[in-house]
Amino acid sequence: MIKRALISVSDKTGIVEFSKKLADLGIEILSTGGTANLLRQSGVDAIDVSSVTSFPECLDGRVKTLHPVIHGGILAIRDNEEHMSTLEKLNITPIDLVVINLYPFKETILKEGVTLEEAIENIDIGGPTMLRSSAKNYNFVTVVTDPTDYCRVLEEIEKDGDTKYDTRYDLALKVFRHTSHYDTLIANYLGKDKEAFPNTLTMTYEKVQDLRYGENPHQMAAFYREIGDKRGTLVEGEQLQGKELSFNNINDANGALELLKEFTEPTVVAVKHTNPCGVASDLNIYEAYKKAYESDPQSIFGGIIAANEVIDGRTADLMKDIFLEVIIAPDFTEEALEIFKAKSNLRLIKINDITLKLEKNMDFKKVAGGLLIQDSNNELVDEQKVVTKNIPTDEENEDLIFAFKIVKHVKSNAIVIAKNKQTLGIGPGQTSRIWALQNAIRNAEHNLVGSVLASDAFFPFKDVVEEAIKSGVKAIIQPGGSVRDEESINVCNENGVSMVFTGKRHFKH
Ligand SMILES: NC(=O)c1ncn([C@@H]2O[C@H](COP(=O)(O)O)[C@@H](O)[C@H]2O)c1NC=O
């Protein structure tokens, strides 16, 4: 039976109503400074914790409830005779219901210009201590840390004078999840400028939504977000219309966004199964989309489009002609939205700071039994070095960088052929580099004469260069570094083709 409650909350939402109902049920209420004052002002009888502990709240609230009279009252095992006689001997009265929410550490660190001192003062000590004591003793103690649980708990107490075992178990689990989330935020805030790979790694995320299913319909899935400034990412996106995003939509859209962020000029990226299938830059987004579409009108079907400028009416008019899963853009004009209305399933996502890159963005790969972590791949070239007699023209140079930006985001082994800032052929994810080239050539809809080629890693043999030149490629960009580099360079020299080394490899798996 719940006879005595301790209430100490920072977020005071709903606490007066909840406490009133508890008091009406004859439950005695102990409370800390601010909470006790509010309750009394609202006509709820509340006993100060300090009068129970016979110890004043002190040190600016750093010490309020950290007292054996409180923790003994929470932690005693009620069906343990020795525990209960100890309580009696020490004049401690059991506490059966504990209602606590913590100092707003997360909200504090998210404020602009927050100081370390402010953050430290918002680390709650007494709250988590009581939460943990109560959650450990969930067999006998009900612990509530989320105002959305007040209703459920109240209903049970009104009905039976106590909560159900299952409810107490769930609430205790919720507490340990909450305190570990809270502590992880503290550790990550304090460690943000320390070593990237500490001996123990704790990460914490908040659920955005459950997903209908995962990569395949028989897989369960959910989407979680990191804490902090995530502008320019999907978690900050606003869905303007369309079906709920699926697991694959989110994964593909993320791939499209990451590639889009390489560009500053108006650019459109089309992605299928996380690989780009058409990318183009131009003076405006309409021309860029037209070129991206024309670079591979087949693969774009059912794809994800990301654009770094507002989608206007005439671009929407073109886009509406094919089946697309998702369109992401910094915004859509009224006219564009009107046109897309006819395609009610099409998901439109508005991302305000679409070109913004996250300051710190680690890359995680789950392996069975462990986790691989690395820095994200934030660089493009080390030094651009022409290694052939032929030197690329200015236009070729621009296309080489354009293609190299794209090949960085294609699954390895990857080859990208481009011309006039438009991809002509993309060969993704092959186990041999020559196959990647052959796929890029086979996929090409256009004549490749005068095009440029980018490779994500060096050429182990000269065969790729030979075959590319036969198709009309005039300039090549690649990291360099193979023991047979000289053979590839010679082939270029013999054919009046230029080759640029970047010194940066871009494997992607
Ligand atoms: N130090 C303590 O003994 C202590 N006991 C409870 N608190 C916190 O004090 C807050 C409520 O304070 P108040 O009732 O004064 O508004 C709650 O967030 C609670 O978690 C404490 N504060 C911080 O550690």
The ligand as a MOL file (V3000), in Angstrom:
LIG
                    3D

  0  0  0     0  0            999 V3000
M  V30 BEGIN CTAB
M  V30 COUNTS 24 25 0 0 0
M  V30 BEGIN ATOM
M  V30 1 N 20.9840 17.4800 -3.8690 0
M  V30 2 C 19.9330 16.8170 -3.5360 0
M  V30 3 O 19.9400 16.2050 -2.4860 0
M  V30 4 C 18.7520 16.8230 -4.3990 0
M  V30 5 N 17.6220 16.1560 -4.1270 0
M  V30 6 C 16.7380 16.3790 -5.1240 0
M  V30 7 N 17.3080 17.1590 -6.0510 0
M  V30 8 C 16.6800 17.6680 -7.2930 0
M  V30 9 O 16.0660 18.8910 -7.0180 0
M  V30 10 C 15.0450 19.1580 -7.9860 0
M  V30 11 C 13.8320 19.7430 -7.3170 0
M  V30 12 O 14.1880 20.8570 -6.5570 0
M  V30 13 P 13.0820 21.8450 -6.0000 0
M  V30 14 O 12.0460 20.9950 -5.3690 0
M  V30 15 O 13.8210 22.7060 -5.0360 0
M  V30 16 O 12.5510 22.6360 -7.1810 0
M  V30 17 C 14.7620 17.8360 -8.6540 0
M  V30 18 O 15.1980 17.9330 -9.9870 0
M  V30 19 C 15.5970 16.8230 -7.8680 0
M  V30 20 O 16.1060 15.8110 -8.7250 0
M  V30 21 C 18.5570 17.4620 -5.6380 0
M  V30 22 N 19.4050 18.2750 -6.3130 0
M  V30 23 C 20.5620 18.0120 -6.8830 0
M  V30 24 O 21.3820 17.2630 -6.7740 0
M  V30 END ATOM
M  V30 BEGIN BOND
M  V30 1 1 1 2
M  V30 2 2 2 3
M  V30 3 1 2 4
M  V30 4 1 4 5
M  V30 5 2 4 21
M  V30 6 2 5 6
M  V30 7 1 6 7
M  V30 8 1 7 8
M  V30 9 1 7 21
M  V30 10 1 8 9
M  V30 11 1 8 19
M  V30 12 1 9 10
M  V30 13 1 10 11
M  V30 14 1 10 17
M  V30 15 1 11 12
M  V30 16 1 12 13
M  V30 17 2 13 14
M  V30 18 1 13 15
M  V30 19 1 13 16
M  V30 20 1 17 18
M  V30 21 1 17 19
M  V30 22 1 19 20
M  V30 23 1 21 22
M  V30 24 1 22 23
M  V30 25 2 23 24
M  V30 END BOND
M  V30 END CTAB
M  END
